[in-house]
Amino acid sequence: MRFVLASANPDKAAEIAAILHGFEVLPRPPEVPDVDETGETLEDNARLKARALVDATGQPAVADDTGLEVTALGGAPGVVSARYAGVGATYAANVDKLLAALEGEEDRRARFRTVAIALFPEGREVVTEGVVEGEITTERMGSGGFGYDPVFAPSGCGGRTFAQMTPAEKNTLSHRGRAFRALAEGLLCV
């Protein structure tokens, strides 16, 4: 099966392509603009992105949306994780804002949640979710990954952050890995 990938984020695209081995994943055509993520939920935003790619290309598309949900912040940044420090914010700016918001906070529990969607031109869709529990560290650790990876330590990993893991280790444990492996399994039944 062949899908057009809704994300133009090269970091995310590389992760998804590695996870969806066995499927042909085409990059988003450069003429297709970014989609405004106006949905109220991760699923809404993933569907908006997938629909935009199906409409633009006439081909099946895969899309996702991911949120970091921090317990002490009432689930924030959640659906606005990529824009936590403002529209166009850098990874560093988002992490800086998160660490500032948690300064002095003892409860640093958090979870990453990804919703992945495969949408076909005739309207069929497969929707999956991946979740990983963990905590936010007090400082950045590691040089790998992207986004909040330097401050997210998944449970059961001895305090190592995603940024301290190899891409293969991260993909095995991560929310995105879980969501897209479930999506691949769901597509086998379509």
N, C-alpha and C positions, 0 to 999 in steps of 0.2 A: 504494500500500500504506500501511496505517496501523499504527503501533506505539505502544505505551505505553512511555515512557522510565522506566527503573528508577531513575535518579538523581534525587534531590531537591536536589542541589547546584546552585544557580542558575547558577554560573559554568560548570560542566561541561555543564549542560543547554543553555545558550545556544550553546556551542561545537558540541555534537553536532547541534542543530537547524540551525545554519548549514552544517555539513558535509553533512548528509543532505537537502539541498534536493532537491525532487522527491518526497519521502516525507512523509506526514503524521505528525508526531511529537507525541503527546499527553503532557502532563505527568503525572507520577505522581500518582494520586489522593491527596488529603491523608489519607484514612483508612488508607492502606497504610503501615505502619510501616517504619522502616529495617530492612534485613536484616543480621543478624550476619555479618560476613565471616570465617567460620571455615575457609575453604578454605586449602589449603597452597600453591596456585598462583594466579596472576592469573586463569587460565581457570576454576578452581574457583569463585572469588568472583564472576566475571561470570555464570557459569551459575546460582549460587545466587540472585543478584539477579533475573535474567531469569525463573527458575522461579517465584519468589515473586510477580512481577507477573502472569505468565500465570495462576497459580492464583487470584490475588485478583480479576482482571478478566475472565478468559476470552478475552482478546485477545492477539495477538502482542505481544511485548515486545523491546526492545533494552536491553542493559546492557553495561557495560564495567568493567574494573578496570585500574588503571595503577600501575606501580611505577617508581621511580627506582633504578637499579642503579649504585652507585659502586664502581669498581674497587678503590680503596684500602681500602674497607670490606668487601671480600669479597662485593659484590653488595647490601649493605644500602643503604638501608632496604628495598628490594624490595617484597614483598607487604604489608608494614606501613607503606608510605610515608605514608599519610594519618594514621596513628597513631604515627608515629616518636617523637614526644615524649610519647606517652601517649594514651589514649582521650579524645576530645573536644579534642585539641590544636588550637590555632590554626595557620594557615599560618605566622605569624611564629615560633611556638614550634618548629615542625618545622624551619624554615630555620635558626634559632639553633642547634639541636642539631646539624644537619648541618655548619654552619660551624665549630662548636667541635670536632666529631669530626675535621675535616680541617685544623685549625690546624697550620701548619708542614709540611703534606704537599705534596710536589711533584707527585705523580701525582694529578691531579684529573679523570682521565677518568671519564666517566659515560655512561649511556644511559637514555633514557626508553623504556618498553615498555608498550603498551596492548593488551589482548585485548578484542575486541568480539564480542558474540554477539547474534544475532537468533533468538528461540525462538518457535515456533508452538504453539498449543494441542495439536495432535495429536503433538507431539514433534519435528518437523523442526527443524533448527537450521543456522545458518550461522555459522562461527567464523572470525575473521580476527585478524591481529596487525599492529601498526605499531611500528616502532622508529626512534629517531633517536639518533645518536651525538653526543657533545659533551663539555663539561667543566664543572666547578663553579667559578664565579668565587670570588675571595677576599672579595667584598663584594656586597651587593645593588646592582643597577643596573636602573633603569627603574621605571615605575609601573603598567604594564599587566599583564594576565594574572592568575594566581592561583597558589597553592601554591608550588612551587619555581621558578616562572618567573623571579623576579628574580636567581637565582643559576645558572641553566642556560643556557649559551651553546652552541647547536648548532654542529657543525663546519661550516666553510665560510661562516660569517656574520660574519667579521671581529671576533669577540669579543662581538658583540651578544647580549644575553640575550633570551629569549622576552618578558620584560616590557618590553623596548625596542622591540618590534615592534607593528605594528597587528594587530588580530585576524585580518584576512585574510592577512597575511604569516605569522603563527604557524600558522594552520590549514593553509596550503599546505605548511609544513615539518614540522609536529609529528607525533609518535607517534599522537595521537588522530586527527588529520586523515588520516594514512595508514591507520589501522585502519578508520575509518568509511568512507573512500572505497572501500577494498577490500570492506567489508561491502555497500555500495550496489551495487557491481559483482556481487558474489556473489548478491545478492537478485534481480537481473535474470534469473538463470538458475533461480530457484526455481519 
